[in-house]
Amino acid sequence: MTRWLFLFLFAVAERIRRKSKISLAAYIKSPKFLRMGSRCAILSGCMIDAPGPSMLVLGNQVSLNRNVYLGAFGKSFEVGDRTQFNRNAYVDGRGSVRIGRDVLIGPYAKLISYQHRFSDIDRPMIDQGIDLAEIVVEDDVWIGAGAVVLAGVTIGHGSIVGAGAVVTRSCPPVFDPRRRSRANHWHAGAIAGNCGAITLTQGTNSLSSTKGIGAVLS
């Protein structure tokens, strides 16, 4: 009852001060470690696990659709203005996460900023601990439904990660603001998904497609 009352007071205060909407069916652990911009939306079923001491920062007009999970266990967790998390997106930030402006994160997409160690074959992996590495998603990125972005990856400005892709290495920026174009900037494997990988070729407007099931960027 005390937790619900605290959430109610926090939601009312954010609605008055910043015109943000927080569902009372959401769960926010330690709202004092959540800093929100104006006109944000947190819908029912969302879980924001921000135990502190670091802040989870949401920019202006950030939207969390139903059942989104954000876990802010690392040194920093920042989300830029107008970024949208679709239903059931999952972000584990124990290795820190920085997400830029105007990012689209599709339903059931996952960003996981840690991985289990497995180098010692004489010990169970559960006993070897974990490695932490920051995930960075730059501005104007679209991460498709069910895609997985792993620890240490940077997704460059303007990249598109197709539905179901598993991203294990960084993608350089695709978008060239001087040319207002995506295709004229060299980028290999920025777009990948269940039906194959697509490569954008430098200096041309052509797309070359590599067929494959469950494409993996590695």
Secondary structure by P-SEA (a helix, b strand, c coil): caaaaaaaaaaaaaaaaccbbbbccbbbccccccccccbbbbcccbbbbcccccccccccbbbbccbbbbbccccbbbbccbbbbccbbbbbcccbbbbbcbbbbcccbbbbcbbbbccccccccccccbbbbbbbbccbbbbccbbbbccbbbbccbbbbccbbbbccccccccccccccccccccccccccccbbbbbbccccbbbbbbbcccccc
